[in-house]
Amino acid sequence: MRILFISSGFLGIYPFFEDSLVEAFKSLNHSISLIAPNYTNETVEMIESFNPDFVLSFVGYKTDYQLLQVLKKKGMALGVWLTEDPYYIDQSMLLIEDYEYIFTIDLAAYEFYKGRFPHKHIHHLPLGTDLSLYHPSIQVNHPIYDVCLVGYPYPNRIKLIKHILDQTPYSIVVAGPEWHKYFNKKSDRLNIVNKWLEPDSVNKVYSLAKIILNPHRSYNFYKNQNTLGIQGKSINNRTFDIAACGGFQLIENKIDLIQHFDTSQEIVPYCNFDDCVHLIHHFLLNEQSRLFFSKNARERVLHNHTFTHRVEFILNQLNVSEK
């Protein structure tokens, strides 16, 4: 099959996602061409020459409307993978009618779309992980921190780190832009890597800690575009990345966690800050339990949660709808 893949047009982690997806399509013996989301004469000529069987727009927010109209006029099947739901669902909602196949990373958004657009092919599809980027590190002999958190300092994440510092004697490393704004005083127990990290560096940071925390972004963060107030029900892509690294993670409990992992032997959820601290206490004292969970979580990712698995899902939906 010939796949035209329209990039998100965003920087940061998105080019890594896109490269991983391109390689996944290639690994399944499909022809794929990656283009920018802009309309140009050169792009139109390339599309006519390539003559794709399916077009997948990644994120879709920057995909030029004129480009979509060209593809529609040629009768090409169009799909979009909405990776910012429900945080920017106001933007996502504007795209649905332009696509035949809609994939969203969030279960709550999926449920909403199914009710609002019953005639569309709508699917819940979380992001996966790339095992060439996220894998157990061979450069670190043993962890040097008790706890780790990688990501933007959303208010709930800031509160969680402060709670752990107040309630425990444990050492913590946090990584991501702007963390320094919230922890100005020097602390022997807190190390701040105050910048966005590429996957290779994230992989290394994960290997430095015994426990990796995974609190999620709040649905009502003030920078969101979610006037519908839809509360996310799904785990984030870091869940899969951490597991792929062989890290032991404590994750904020989400409704769909049990659809992807076994919480009795792969990933441990926490319900609130105090519960998180209790679990940190417990698992810091039980290295074998951490190894048991992290080994099983990695095995689960290998068998179910790579980008290749996600591409297979997308292609299967196309085959099903054609029958």
N, C-alpha and C positions, 0 to 999 in steps of 0.2 A: 504494500500500500504506500502511496505517496502522501506524506504529511507536510502541510505547510504550518509552521509553528511561528506565531507572532509573539515576539518578546514583550515583556511588560513595559519596557522603557524606563524602569526604575533601576537604581544602583544598589549598593550594599550587598545583601544576600541574594538578590534576585538573579544576577548573572550566574551565580553558582547553581541555583535551582534549575535555570534554563539549560546550562551545560549538562547537568545531570540527566535531565529529561531527553535532550538530544541524544546523548549516549545510550540511554535506555531504549529509545526507539530503534537506534542502529543495532543494538545488541539483539533485537528481535527481528532483524533483517528487513526493516522498513526503510524506505528512502525518506529523508526529512530535510527540509530547507528552513532555516531560521531567518526571519526578516524583522526589521524594526517596525514599530506600530504606525509609522508615518506613510502617507500617500505620496508616491512619486511616480513619474513615468517609468523609471527604471524598475520599480517594484512591480508595476502592472505588467511590464514586458516579461519579467521573470516569472510571474504567476502564470501567464499565458504559455510560456515555454515549459514550465514545470507541470502544469495541469494537475494540481493535487486532488486526491480523493477525499481528503478531510482537512479542515482548517481548525487549528486549536489556538485560541488567543489566551495568553497567560496573564492573569489579573484582569486585563481588558479595559482598565480605566483610561489608558492613553491610546488605545487603538482608534485610529482615524475613522470617522464615520464614512467618509468618502471611500476609504479602502474597503470597508465592510460592504458598501453598496456595489462596488465592482465585483466582489466575491459572490454576493447574492445574485446579481444579474447572470453570473456564469453558472448558477444552480449548484454551487458547492455546499456541502454540508458544513455548517459552522458550529463550533463548540467553544465554550469559555470556561476556564478554571478560575473560580473566584476564591482567592487565597487570603482576602482581608475581611471575610465575614466573621462575626457580625459587626465588627468595629467600624467598618465603612459601608454598611449595608445600604445607606442612602444612595451611594454611588452605584452599588451593585444592582439595585432595583431598576436603575435607568437602562441597564444593558440587556435585561432578560429577553425582551421581545425581539432583539436582533439576532438571537442565537437559537438553534434547534436543540443543542445539547448543553446543559448547564451542570457543572460540577462545582460543589462548594465544600470547603473544608469543615464547615460547622453544621452540626446536627440540627440546632435550633433554626438556622437559616434555611436548611433543607426542608424542614417541616413547614416553615412559613411559605417558601416558594411553591411547595407542592399544593398548598391550599389556595394560593393566589394565581398560580399558572398551571392548572391541571392538564393542559394540552401539551406541555413541554416535557422533554426527556430530562428529568432532574435527578441528580444523584449526589449522595453524600460521599465525598472522596477526600480524606485527609492527605496532606503532604506526606511524603516518605522521607527516606534518608539515603545517602550515597555512601556506600561502604569504602569507597576510595578516599573519602574525606574524613569520615568518622569511624575510628577503629581503636582498639586498645593500643596505648602508647608503649613503645619499647624504650623510650628515653628516660622514663621515670621509674626508679627502682621501688619507691614506696611513697605514699602520699605525705605531704608536709603540712596540709591544712585539714582541719576536721570537717569543715563545711564550705561549699562553693555555691555561688549563684551567678550565672551569666545572663545578661539581658538588660534592657532599659529599666531605669529606676522608677517604675510606676509606684504610686502611693502605697499599694498593698505590699509591694516588695520591700520598700523602705521600712515600713512598719514591722515587717517580719524580721528583717536583719536587726533592727533596733531591739526588738523583743528578745531575740536570741542573745545579743550582746548583754542585755540587762539580766537575763535569767540564767545564763550559763557562763562557764569559763572558757568556752571553746574558741578556737581560731577560725577565722573566716576569710575567704577571698571572694570579692565581687568584681565583675568585669562588665564594662559597658560605659557609654558616654554619659556624663553628668552625675555620676555617683558622688563625685567630690563635693557637690553642692550641698549634700545632706549629711556628710560626715567630715566636718572640717578639722576636728580635733584628732591629733595623731593617736593611734592606738596600736599597742603591740599585738593585739588580737585581730585587727582588721587590716587587710591589704586590699587596696583599691587599684584596679587596672582601669584607668579612666579613659577608655576609648573603645570604639567598635572593633571587634576582632574578626578576622577572616576565619573560615572553618578550621584551617590547620592550627591556628593559635587557640581556638576554642577547644579543639581536641586535646591540646597540651594542658590547658587550664583544668579541664575535667579530670585529667589524670593526676592532678596535684591534690585532690580532695578525697576524703573517705566517703563523704555524703554530698550528693549534688541536689540542691533544692530546685523545684520547678513550680513556682507560683505563677499563675496566669494573669494576663492583662484583664482589667475590669471592663465590663460592658459599658459602664457609664463614665469612663475616663474623659476629662473635659475636652481633649483633642479629638475624640472619636466623632464620627458622623453616623450616629445611630439614633436618630430621633424616634424610631419605633420602639426603642428601649428593649431590644431583643437580647436576652441573656444567653451568652454562649454556653453550649453544652459539651463542647469537644476539647480534647487535649490538643496541645500545640505540636509543631514539628520538632521542637527540642526534645520532646518525649522520646521520639524515635532516634534522634541523634545521640542522646545520652546513653540510651540502651546499646546503640551500635558501638559506642566507645567502651563498652564494658563497665560503665559507671553504675554505682548504686544510687538510685534517686528516690527522694521523697517528693511526691507530686500532689499539688492541690487537687482534691477529688473532683472529677468531672463525670457527668452522667454517662458519657460513652467510653470511659476508660475500660470498662469490663468487656466492651466489644472488641478491644484490640489487645489487651493484656490480662493475664490471670493475676489478680491482686493477692492471691494466697502464696504465690511463688515467683512472680516476675517483677512487679512494681508495687511499691507501698504507697497508698494515698493517705493524706492527712485531712482532717475536717476543719481545724482552726489552728491558730498560732500555738496554743497550749498543747494541743495534740501533736503538732509538729515538733515542739521541744521535747515532749515525752518520747517520741519516736527517735529523735536524735540521740537522746540519752541511751535508749535501748540498743540501737544498732551500732553506736560507737563502741559499745562493750561486746559486740558480737560480730567479729570479723567474718567468721564462717557463714553466718546468716547473710551478711552483705554479699559475700562471694556467691552464695547460692542464688540469691535474687538476681544479681547482675549477670551471672552466667545464663540463667534461664531467659532473662529479658533479651539478651543479645541473640540467643537462639531463636526467639520469637521474631525478632526483626529480620534475621537472615531468611526466615521462611515465609514471612508475610508482609513486611513493611519497607521494602526498598522502592526506589522510584521505578524500577523495572516492574514490580508488582502493580504499581499505580498505572503505568502505561498499559499493561495487560488488561486491567480493569476497563480503561477507556475504550480500548479496541474491542473488548467483549461487548460493551454496550452498543457500539456501532453495529456489530454483527447481529445482535439480538433484534435491534430495531428494524433491520433490513429484512428479517424473516417474516 
